Amino acid sequence: MPAAPVKTSVPSASSVLVPETLLKKRKSDVKAREEKQAKAVELRKARKQKRSVVFKRAEQYVKEYKALEREQIRLRRVAKSKGDFYVPGEPRVAFVVRLRGISNIAPKPKKILQLLRLLQINNGVFVKLNNATMQMLRLVEPYVAYGEPNLKTIRELLYKRGYAKINRQRIPITDNNLIEEHLGKYGIISVEDIVHEIATAGPNFKAATTFLWPFKLSSPTGGFRRRKFINFIQGGDAGDHESNINRLVRRMN
């Protein structure tokens, strides 16, 4: 009789022994993946809430700007109806642009330019106007152009030329998280918050402007007037431009 065939048993997949270290690694990988997914969900929720807060603040600022504009129009109309002239209040914020280099500058104006952080030609900064800063601007008037910026100028400068000063480095402002990280303790979490703080000369004006790197502007389109070292009243570009500074900044932005 022929011999019966011998059956060889092949171990099933369920019976294969897996090293304990591999099992632990799999469990830890699964746990890490679940934690990562949970953090991602929380981060999305936090960003959504933050966007909602930023949008609500922006809407509130727009209402505030429009209310202020309507109030100025009303006061102007009331004055006109009484045969008077409406004189707006003194400007609280100035934008200062450096026009001259370091040659032939006396030590005192040179020091003031350093205090204003105007270290290069065509650099610009926002300054809160008070008695001290007005005296400083008068001393450096032959070397700078300054005036009262409007809301549009402030917003365009920040969105187009705005850079942050972090650890003495010039960092582009590409995300509101960068602003919240360094100015969140002042309640400033977005670019619009900085715009509002500067436009209204708010209590955290210094913190907001110190956070910003001095604006690096280009030479104005079409060039300066006859001579940029002559006072603005005499046909040049130096000195107080009042509201005309907005026109000059747009040519340099």
ROPA-454484 format. One line per field, with one value per residue: residue number from 1; residue in three letters; x, y, z of N, C-alpha, C in turn. Coordinates in nm, 3 decimals. Example, Ala and Ser with C-alpha at 12.3 -4.5 7.8 and 13.67 -1.06 7.14 Angstrom:
<pts>
seq (1_2)
type (Ala_Ser)
n.u (1.319_1.285)
n.v (-0.569_-0.225)
n.w (0.780_0.708)
ca.u (1.230_1.367)
ca.v (-0.450_-0.106)
ca.w (0.780_0.714)
c.u (1.320_1.290)
c.v (-0.330_0.003)
c.w (0.780_0.787)
</pts>
This chain:
<pts>
seq (1_2_3_4_5_6_7_8_9_10_11_12_13_14_15_16_17_18_19_20_21_22_23_24_25_26_27_28_29_30_31_32_33_34_35_36_37_38_39_40_41_42_43_44_45_46_47_48_49_50_51_52_53_54_55_56_57_58_59_60_61_62_63_64_65_66_67_68_69_70_71_72_73_74_75_76_77_78_79_80_81_82_83_84_85_86_87_88_89_90_91_92_93_94_95_96_97_98_99_100_101_102_103_104_105_106_107_108_109_110_111_112_113_114_115_116_117_118_119_120_121_122_123_124_125_126_127_128_129_130_131_132_133_134_135_136_137_138_139_140_141_142_143_144_145_146_147_148_149_150_151_152_153_154_155_156_157_158_159_160_161_162_163_164_165_166_167_168_169_170_171_172_173_174_175_176_177_178_179_180_181_182_183_184_185_186_187_188_189_190_191_192_193_194_195_196_197_198_199_200_201_202_203_204_205_206_207_208_209_210_211_212_213_214_215_216_217_218_219_220_221_222_223_224_225_226_227_228_229_230_231_232_233_234_235_236_237_238_239_240_241_242_243_244_245_246_247_248_249_250_251_252_253)
type (Met_Pro_Ala_Ala_Pro_Val_Lys_Thr_Ser_Val_Pro_Ser_Ala_Ser_Ser_Val_Leu_Val_Pro_Glu_Thr_Leu_Leu_Lys_Lys_Arg_Lys_Ser_Asp_Val_Lys_Ala_Arg_Glu_Glu_Lys_Gln_Ala_Lys_Ala_Val_Glu_Leu_Arg_Lys_Ala_Arg_Lys_Gln_Lys_Arg_Ser_Val_Val_Phe_Lys_Arg_Ala_Glu_Gln_Tyr_Val_Lys_Glu_Tyr_Lys_Ala_Leu_Glu_Arg_Glu_Gln_Ile_Arg_Leu_Arg_Arg_Val_Ala_Lys_Ser_Lys_Gly_Asp_Phe_Tyr_Val_Pro_Gly_Glu_Pro_Arg_Val_Ala_Phe_Val_Val_Arg_Leu_Arg_Gly_Ile_Ser_Asn_Ile_Ala_Pro_Lys_Pro_Lys_Lys_Ile_Leu_Gln_Leu_Leu_Arg_Leu_Leu_Gln_Ile_Asn_Asn_Gly_Val_Phe_Val_Lys_Leu_Asn_Asn_Ala_Thr_Met_Gln_Met_Leu_Arg_Leu_Val_Glu_Pro_Tyr_Val_Ala_Tyr_Gly_Glu_Pro_Asn_Leu_Lys_Thr_Ile_Arg_Glu_Leu_Leu_Tyr_Lys_Arg_Gly_Tyr_Ala_Lys_Ile_Asn_Arg_Gln_Arg_Ile_Pro_Ile_Thr_Asp_Asn_Asn_Leu_Ile_Glu_Glu_His_Leu_Gly_Lys_Tyr_Gly_Ile_Ile_Ser_Val_Glu_Asp_Ile_Val_His_Glu_Ile_Ala_Thr_Ala_Gly_Pro_Asn_Phe_Lys_Ala_Ala_Thr_Thr_Phe_Leu_Trp_Pro_Phe_Lys_Leu_Ser_Ser_Pro_Thr_Gly_Gly_Phe_Arg_Arg_Arg_Lys_Phe_Ile_Asn_Phe_Ile_Gln_Gly_Gly_Asp_Ala_Gly_Asp_His_Glu_Ser_Asn_Ile_Asn_Arg_Leu_Val_Arg_Arg_Met_Asn)
n.u (0.085_0.043_0.221_0.067_0.001_0.194_0.078_0.160_0.158_0.083_0.162_-0.091_-0.177_-0.271_-0.152_0.111_0.381_0.430_0.688_0.723_0.817_0.757_0.478_0.436_0.537_0.355_0.120_0.196_0.230_-0.031_-0.157_-0.017_-0.097_-0.372_-0.368_-0.247_-0.441_-0.650_-0.540_-0.519_-0.788_-0.867_-0.703_-0.806_-1.060_-0.988_-0.866_-1.083_-1.251_-1.084_-1.068_-1.332_-1.342_-1.159_-1.289_-1.523_-1.415_-1.303_-1.534_-1.649_-1.457_-1.486_-1.747_-1.697_-1.514_-1.676_-1.879_-1.733_-1.657_-1.909_-1.982_-1.795_-1.875_-2.130_-2.069_-1.934_-2.136_-2.313_-2.157_-2.133_-2.399_-2.435_-2.276_-2.013_-1.676_-1.563_-1.322_-1.109_-0.988_-0.660_-0.406_-0.325_-0.147_0.146_0.307_0.637_0.896_1.225_1.446_1.709_2.060_2.344_2.533_2.658_2.493_2.397_2.500_2.280_2.026_2.090_2.096_1.829_1.703_1.797_1.668_1.409_1.419_1.484_1.698_1.788_1.771_1.449_1.322_1.039_0.824_0.562_0.447_0.340_0.183_0.283_0.383_0.659_0.737_0.665_0.845_1.080_1.038_1.039_1.304_1.433_1.325_1.435_1.532_1.343_1.017_0.686_0.354_-0.007_-0.135_-0.398_-0.663_-0.662_-0.399_-0.251_-0.343_-0.267_0.012_0.074_-0.021_0.117_0.388_0.450_0.651_0.771_0.960_1.160_1.362_1.568_1.553_1.421_1.111_0.870_0.521_0.316_0.115_-0.149_-0.100_0.161_0.148_-0.027_0.126_0.328_0.204_-0.027_-0.072_-0.141_-0.390_-0.392_-0.432_-0.434_-0.370_-0.552_-0.609_-0.370_-0.374_-0.598_-0.509_-0.299_-0.426_-0.608_-0.445_-0.410_-0.396_-0.197_-0.023_0.257_0.362_0.262_0.381_0.651_0.677_0.670_0.889_1.080_0.931_1.033_1.054_1.016_1.179_0.986_0.731_0.784_0.959_1.098_0.987_1.096_1.338_1.421_1.520_1.429_1.185_0.845_0.646_0.773_0.789_0.935_1.011_1.062_0.973_0.655_0.383_0.120_-0.203_-0.127_0.073_-0.020_-0.048_0.221_0.323_0.183_0.294_0.541_0.504)
n.v (-0.120_0.223_0.485_0.702_1.050_1.303_1.557_1.894_2.153_2.493_2.790_3.016_3.362_3.481_3.341_3.411_3.529_3.850_4.082_4.230_4.491_4.598_4.596_4.782_5.007_5.039_5.095_5.334_5.494_5.505_5.637_5.882_5.974_6.010_6.209_6.414_6.462_6.548_6.784_6.929_6.969_7.127_7.346_7.442_7.521_7.723_7.907_7.973_8.100_8.314_8.448_8.530_8.713_8.905_8.995_9.105_9.312_9.467_9.548_9.701_9.906_10.026_10.130_10.314_10.491_10.591_10.714_10.918_11.063_11.148_11.310_11.518_11.627_11.715_11.911_12.090_12.174_12.292_12.506_12.646_12.716_12.906_13.103_13.080_12.940_12.607_12.470_12.210_11.984_11.988_11.796_11.463_11.270_11.226_11.164_11.107_11.168_11.106_11.320_11.398_11.308_11.211_11.407_11.730_11.779_11.903_11.809_11.796_11.790_11.554_11.365_11.373_11.270_11.011_10.932_10.935_10.720_10.746_10.659_10.639_10.777_10.850_10.693_10.633_10.715_10.681_10.929_11.033_11.333_11.584_11.837_11.793_11.629_11.798_12.010_11.871_11.804_12.055_12.125_11.950_12.014_12.107_11.872_11.677_11.567_11.613_11.546_11.530_11.215_11.047_10.803_10.625_10.644_10.547_10.282_10.182_10.204_10.019_9.775_9.749_9.821_9.734_9.605_9.394_9.451_9.235_9.095_9.260_9.220_9.246_9.157_9.028_9.104_8.863_8.721_8.732_8.605_8.654_8.917_8.895_8.738_8.908_9.148_9.084_9.107_9.367_9.377_9.385_9.221_9.199_9.336_9.540_9.623_9.750_9.956_10.099_10.172_10.345_10.540_10.654_10.743_10.582_10.437_10.245_10.325_10.369_10.110_9.979_10.121_10.089_9.818_9.807_9.809_10.087_10.249_10.174_10.371_10.454_10.670_10.958_10.924_11.087_11.256_11.491_11.823_12.152_12.188_11.964_12.038_12.285_12.472_12.357_12.550_12.741_12.628_12.395_12.069_12.009_12.014_12.104_11.951_11.934_11.817_11.753_11.570_11.319_11.298_11.307_11.075_10.873_10.891_10.796_10.544)
n.w (0.000_-0.077_0.092_0.326_0.265_0.424_0.632_0.647_0.873_0.831_0.992_1.091_1.027_1.256_1.451_1.450_1.628_1.753_1.813_2.137_2.161_1.912_1.923_2.129_2.004_1.795_1.940_2.064_1.838_1.738_1.950_1.946_1.695_1.733_1.933_1.787_1.591_1.755_1.860_1.623_1.560_1.779_1.732_1.489_1.575_1.757_1.582_1.423_1.608_1.671_1.424_1.407_1.620_1.526_1.292_1.402_1.555_1.348_1.212_1.414_1.434_1.182_1.203_1.406_1.281_1.075_1.224_1.348_1.123_1.029_1.242_1.223_0.979_1.050_1.245_1.084_0.913_1.095_1.185_0.944_0.897_1.091_1.008_1.075_1.098_1.080_1.280_1.288_1.547_1.700_1.538_1.646_1.580_1.386_1.073_0.996_0.771_0.672_0.494_0.438_0.435_0.642_0.627_0.709_0.933_1.241_1.578_1.766_1.616_1.480_1.686_1.763_1.535_1.555_1.790_1.699_1.539_1.276_1.072_0.814_0.478_0.347_0.532_0.743_1.021_1.267_1.492_1.809_1.876_2.094_2.332_2.367_2.146_1.937_1.967_1.912_1.643_1.527_1.558_1.387_1.147_0.895_0.790_0.758_0.644_0.747_0.871_0.911_0.901_0.723_0.770_0.554_0.455_0.674_0.687_0.432_0.445_0.649_0.550_0.310_0.351_0.601_0.855_1.116_1.416_1.561_1.795_1.702_1.433_1.101_1.028_0.809_0.827_0.808_0.921_1.156_1.392_1.461_1.546_1.764_1.933_2.024_2.092_2.215_2.489_2.518_2.415_2.141_1.846_1.574_1.241_1.190_1.446_1.513_1.324_1.418_1.673_1.611_1.450_1.626_1.824_2.056_2.396_2.386_2.194_2.177_2.222_1.995_1.779_1.837_1.799_1.526_1.248_1.126_0.846_0.521_0.260_-0.093_-0.333_-0.422_-0.672_-0.974_-0.857_-0.612_-0.515_-0.625_-0.464_-0.219_0.025_0.089_0.270_0.296_0.273_0.123_-0.122_-0.129_0.006_0.271_0.621_0.775_0.634_0.685_0.610_0.355_0.358_0.307_0.032_-0.048_0.077_-0.056_-0.306_-0.246_-0.152)
ca.u (0.000_0.123_0.226_-0.024_0.073_0.216_0.025_0.243_0.075_0.140_0.107_-0.177_-0.129_-0.307_-0.067_0.249_0.417_0.484_0.772_0.655_0.861_0.682_0.342_0.439_0.557_0.228_0.028_0.240_0.203_-0.175_-0.186_0.037_-0.181_-0.498_-0.340_-0.222_-0.570_-0.727_-0.480_-0.554_-0.927_-0.869_-0.640_-0.902_-1.164_-0.931_-0.848_-1.215_-1.294_-1.000_-1.113_-1.459_-1.311_-1.095_-1.391_-1.612_-1.342_-1.291_-1.665_-1.665_-1.371_-1.547_-1.858_-1.639_-1.459_-1.788_-1.946_-1.647_-1.666_-2.041_-1.981_-1.721_-1.961_-2.237_-2.013_-1.903_-2.263_-2.365_-2.077_-2.166_-2.533_-2.425_-2.184_-1.880_-1.588_-1.532_-1.179_-1.089_-0.894_-0.518_-0.371_-0.263_-0.046_0.216_0.397_0.760_0.983_1.357_1.478_1.851_2.155_2.413_2.632_2.622_2.387_2.449_2.483_2.149_1.929_2.130_2.051_1.682_1.670_1.822_1.561_1.289_1.448_1.498_1.841_1.820_1.687_1.319_1.260_0.925_0.770_0.448_0.484_0.230_0.217_0.267_0.476_0.797_0.764_0.656_0.974_1.178_1.014_1.081_1.451_1.479_1.238_1.503_1.579_1.232_0.883_0.590_0.218_-0.112_-0.180_-0.536_-0.681_-0.622_-0.253_-0.203_-0.374_-0.186_0.150_0.087_-0.045_0.214_0.527_0.462_0.741_0.785_1.096_1.165_1.503_1.649_1.542_1.308_1.031_0.744_0.398_0.239_0.012_-0.191_-0.045_0.285_0.109_-0.084_0.233_0.410_0.122_-0.152_-0.090_-0.202_-0.518_-0.373_-0.418_-0.442_-0.322_-0.653_-0.592_-0.258_-0.425_-0.687_-0.429_-0.223_-0.518_-0.674_-0.343_-0.459_-0.305_-0.086_0.039_0.402_0.389_0.232_0.480_0.781_0.673_0.689_1.017_1.058_0.889_1.131_0.981_1.092_1.176_0.850_0.707_0.793_1.063_1.059_0.962_1.217_1.448_1.359_1.575_1.359_1.062_0.726_0.574_0.849_0.791_1.017_0.946_1.092_0.886_0.518_0.296_-0.017_-0.271_-0.065_0.168_-0.082_-0.014_0.363_0.344_0.132_0.393_0.660_0.467)
ca.v (0.000_0.347_0.556_0.818_1.178_1.370_1.694_1.994_2.265_2.627_2.876_3.125_3.498_3.514_3.270_3.459_3.609_3.983_4.129_4.323_4.629_4.645_4.623_4.909_5.116_5.059_5.163_5.473_5.565_5.529_5.739_6.010_6.017_6.059_6.337_6.513_6.496_6.627_6.918_6.996_7.011_7.240_7.461_7.495_7.590_7.847_8.001_8.020_8.197_8.433_8.520_8.594_8.830_9.005_9.053_9.190_9.435_9.547_9.610_9.805_10.018_10.094_10.209_10.426_10.587_10.657_10.804_11.036_11.142_11.214_11.416_11.631_11.689_11.786_12.032_12.183_12.230_12.382_12.629_12.717_12.774_13.022_13.199_13.064_12.843_12.492_12.445_12.078_11.980_11.970_11.656_11.390_11.179_11.274_11.071_11.181_11.105_11.170_11.363_11.424_11.213_11.245_11.514_11.867_11.781_11.934_11.695_11.788_11.730_11.416_11.283_11.365_11.176_10.877_10.902_10.909_10.597_10.780_10.640_10.641_10.860_10.794_10.619_10.702_10.663_10.751_10.996_11.097_11.474_11.655_11.950_11.747_11.584_11.914_12.080_11.789_11.816_12.189_12.127_11.872_12.047_12.113_11.741_11.583_11.612_11.550_11.597_11.449_11.109_11.005_10.660_10.551_10.641_10.457_10.144_10.143_10.186_9.896_9.655_9.738_9.839_9.702_9.498_9.391_9.451_9.127_9.059_9.346_9.171_9.299_9.041_9.067_9.071_8.777_8.651_8.801_8.534_8.724_9.036_8.853_8.683_9.014_9.261_9.034_9.155_9.500_9.363_9.404_9.086_9.200_9.458_9.644_9.677_9.844_10.072_10.173_10.228_10.458_10.643_10.720_10.775_10.510_10.425_10.154_10.377_10.347_9.967_9.944_10.179_10.027_9.685_9.822_9.858_10.210_10.220_10.205_10.421_10.480_10.811_10.984_10.920_11.221_11.331_11.594_11.954_12.219_12.140_11.902_12.094_12.411_12.450_12.328_12.677_12.815_12.552_12.276_11.950_11.993_12.081_12.061_11.942_11.921_11.704_11.722_11.459_11.198_11.296_11.273_10.936_10.785_10.892_10.725_10.410)
ca.w (0.000_-0.078_0.220_0.335_0.260_0.552_0.632_0.716_0.918_0.811_1.097_1.044_1.060_1.393_1.546_1.441_1.745_1.722_1.924_2.228_2.130_1.796_1.970_2.202_1.907_1.725_2.032_2.082_1.713_1.733_2.050_1.897_1.583_1.790_1.999_1.682_1.531_1.853_1.863_1.498_1.573_1.873_1.667_1.393_1.651_1.811_1.471_1.382_1.708_1.658_1.305_1.441_1.702_1.441_1.204_1.482_1.587_1.227_1.190_1.516_1.397_1.067_1.257_1.482_1.186_1.005_1.319_1.364_0.999_1.027_1.343_1.167_0.877_1.122_1.305_0.975_0.866_1.200_1.180_0.821_0.911_1.180_0.950_1.134_1.034_1.164_1.292_1.350_1.658_1.668_1.508_1.757_1.525_1.266_1.005_0.971_0.670_0.665_0.359_0.419_0.490_0.766_0.607_0.747_1.033_1.375_1.672_1.831_1.523_1.450_1.798_1.758_1.429_1.609_1.885_1.620_1.463_1.134_1.053_0.671_0.393_0.308_0.641_0.800_1.147_1.327_1.616_1.879_1.891_2.221_2.336_2.350_2.008_1.848_1.975_1.841_1.499_1.483_1.552_1.271_1.034_0.764_0.747_0.750_0.605_0.837_0.862_0.972_0.808_0.738_0.793_0.434_0.450_0.779_0.649_0.317_0.489_0.727_0.467_0.201_0.395_0.743_0.901_1.262_1.470_1.659_1.822_1.615_1.296_1.024_0.996_0.742_0.899_0.719_0.996_1.279_1.509_1.497_1.622_1.893_2.016_2.082_2.139_2.271_2.627_2.510_2.348_1.997_1.791_1.427_1.176_1.207_1.581_1.507_1.250_1.507_1.782_1.558_1.400_1.739_1.926_2.172_2.511_2.353_2.071_2.181_2.204_1.857_1.688_1.865_1.738_1.381_1.195_1.049_0.709_0.417_0.144_-0.214_-0.376_-0.472_-0.816_-1.030_-0.787_-0.516_-0.574_-0.674_-0.380_-0.103_0.148_0.114_0.346_0.216_0.248_0.022_-0.247_-0.120_0.063_0.412_0.716_0.803_0.517_0.734_0.548_0.226_0.374_0.250_-0.111_-0.062_0.116_-0.161_-0.414_-0.201_-0.103)
c.u (0.088_0.115_0.133_0.055_0.081_0.168_0.117_0.155_0.149_0.080_0.026_-0.121_-0.158_-0.217_0.078_0.276_0.483_0.569_0.700_0.693_0.785_0.537_0.335_0.453_0.427_0.128_0.065_0.214_0.055_-0.213_-0.137_-0.048_-0.313_-0.478_-0.318_-0.352_-0.655_-0.673_-0.516_-0.698_-0.938_-0.810_-0.734_-1.013_-1.112_-0.913_-0.981_-1.268_-1.215_-1.040_-1.243_-1.435_-1.251_-1.198_-1.483_-1.544_-1.332_-1.422_-1.689_-1.581_-1.432_-1.663_-1.806_-1.585_-1.571_-1.862_-1.865_-1.655_-1.798_-2.047_-1.906_-1.803_-2.072_-2.186_-1.980_-2.030_-2.322_-2.290_-2.112_-2.302_-2.532_-2.330_-2.045_-1.799_-1.561_-1.381_-1.161_-0.985_-0.751_-0.489_-0.298_-0.151_0.015_0.294_0.517_0.848_1.115_1.394_1.627_1.936_2.227_2.509_2.573_2.501_2.450_2.422_2.344_2.041_1.961_2.083_1.899_1.637_1.693_1.712_1.430_1.303_1.453_1.646_1.883_1.726_1.563_1.262_1.145_0.874_0.648_0.491_0.358_0.269_0.184_0.371_0.620_0.826_0.752_0.785_1.082_1.161_1.057_1.233_1.504_1.400_1.311_1.540_1.466_1.111_0.785_0.453_0.120_-0.160_-0.327_-0.543_-0.635_-0.471_-0.197_-0.225_-0.286_-0.040_0.168_0.073_0.062_0.358_0.549_0.552_0.752_0.932_1.100_1.311_1.597_1.651_1.415_1.227_0.903_0.624_0.308_0.122_-0.021_-0.137_0.084_0.255_0.058_0.025_0.309_0.328_-0.009_-0.178_-0.148_-0.340_-0.511_-0.343_-0.421_-0.388_-0.421_-0.648_-0.478_-0.301_-0.510_-0.607_-0.351_-0.317_-0.582_-0.576_-0.383_-0.357_-0.186_-0.017_0.189_0.437_0.367_0.338_0.620_0.790_0.704_0.830_0.989_1.029_0.997_1.057_1.075_1.095_1.041_0.842_0.703_0.895_1.007_1.029_1.095_1.342_1.387_1.410_1.510_1.229_0.942_0.651_0.641_0.861_0.877_0.939_0.970_0.987_0.745_0.433_0.148_-0.084_-0.211_0.039_0.112_-0.048_0.131_0.387_0.294_0.225_0.518_0.631_0.469)
c.v (0.125_0.419_0.677_0.948_1.245_1.515_1.785_2.113_2.397_2.720_2.990_3.260_3.535_3.447_3.314_3.551_3.739_4.029_4.235_4.468_4.686_4.678_4.756_5.027_5.146_5.134_5.310_5.556_5.601_5.642_5.876_6.065_6.074_6.194_6.448_6.557_6.581_6.769_6.997_7.048_7.131_7.365_7.524_7.573_7.725_7.950_8.058_8.125_8.327_8.516_8.594_8.720_8.942_9.073_9.146_9.321_9.526_9.618_9.723_9.928_10.097_10.182_10.332_10.533_10.663_10.754_10.931_11.126_11.215_11.328_11.538_11.704_11.770_11.916_12.136_12.251_12.328_12.515_12.712_12.785_12.898_13.128_13.192_12.964_12.729_12.468_12.309_12.084_11.960_11.823_11.591_11.298_11.242_11.159_11.151_11.102_11.180_11.199_11.375_11.318_11.268_11.363_11.648_11.873_11.806_11.818_11.682_11.734_11.585_11.321_11.267_11.267_11.031_10.837_10.870_10.783_10.623_10.777_10.646_10.735_10.782_10.697_10.702_10.635_10.744_10.806_11.055_11.240_11.525_11.767_11.906_11.709_11.701_11.994_12.003_11.805_11.953_12.196_12.052_11.904_12.057_11.975_11.640_11.650_11.540_11.614_11.497_11.342_11.079_10.853_10.578_10.538_10.544_10.311_10.097_10.120_10.053_9.772_9.638_9.740_9.797_9.583_9.509_9.393_9.352_9.083_9.131_9.297_9.225_9.181_9.086_9.021_8.993_8.710_8.731_8.734_8.600_8.847_8.997_8.803_8.792_9.131_9.215_9.084_9.295_9.495_9.385_9.268_9.085_9.332_9.572_9.703_9.779_9.972_10.160_10.241_10.350_10.572_10.722_10.765_10.713_10.497_10.335_10.195_10.347_10.201_9.926_9.996_10.123_9.889_9.693_9.869_9.988_10.179_10.264_10.242_10.441_10.630_10.838_10.977_11.062_11.309_11.430_11.724_12.021_12.178_12.087_11.960_12.229_12.379_12.435_12.456_12.756_12.738_12.429_12.159_11.935_12.063_12.024_12.067_11.942_11.802_11.667_11.612_11.331_11.185_11.255_11.126_10.840_10.782_10.815_10.580_10.308)
c.w (0.000_0.057_0.216_0.334_0.398_0.542_0.713_0.752_0.901_0.915_1.036_1.090_1.204_1.496_1.543_1.560_1.701_1.840_2.007_2.200_2.012_1.835_2.044_2.107_1.831_1.813_2.050_1.956_1.702_1.829_2.004_1.783_1.635_1.859_1.896_1.617_1.625_1.861_1.737_1.503_1.666_1.810_1.565_1.463_1.704_1.701_1.424_1.478_1.696_1.536_1.331_1.523_1.618_1.351_1.281_1.519_1.466_1.196_1.290_1.483_1.281_1.113_1.331_1.388_1.115_1.097_1.339_1.241_0.991_1.127_1.292_1.061_0.944_1.181_1.199_0.923_0.967_1.198_1.058_0.832_1.000_1.127_1.008_1.051_1.133_1.162_1.359_1.460_1.612_1.638_1.624_1.711_1.401_1.205_0.958_0.875_0.667_0.520_0.333_0.484_0.612_0.750_0.646_0.841_1.170_1.470_1.731_1.737_1.488_1.560_1.797_1.651_1.474_1.707_1.813_1.535_1.312_1.099_0.907_0.597_0.351_0.412_0.699_0.926_1.185_1.462_1.678_1.912_2.031_2.221_2.309_2.206_1.910_1.850_1.901_1.690_1.447_1.470_1.431_1.145_0.901_0.708_0.727_0.687_0.696_0.820_0.920_0.873_0.831_0.751_0.674_0.425_0.553_0.739_0.533_0.356_0.562_0.640_0.358_0.249_0.540_0.771_1.053_1.300_1.585_1.674_1.726_1.471_1.232_0.970_0.926_0.823_0.803_0.788_1.121_1.404_1.557_1.581_1.759_1.987_2.090_2.139_2.201_2.412_2.632_2.445_2.199_1.934_1.638_1.373_1.196_1.348_1.585_1.435_1.342_1.618_1.735_1.518_1.513_1.847_2.059_2.283_2.485_2.223_2.067_2.158_2.058_1.761_1.712_1.805_1.589_1.349_1.119_0.902_0.610_0.289_0.026_-0.241_-0.441_-0.624_-0.872_-0.961_-0.687_-0.590_-0.608_-0.596_-0.252_0.028_0.182_0.186_0.253_0.180_0.136_-0.109_-0.245_-0.061_0.212_0.498_0.721_0.676_0.555_0.666_0.412_0.236_0.312_0.102_-0.132_-0.029_0.008_-0.281_-0.377_-0.162_-0.216)
</pts>
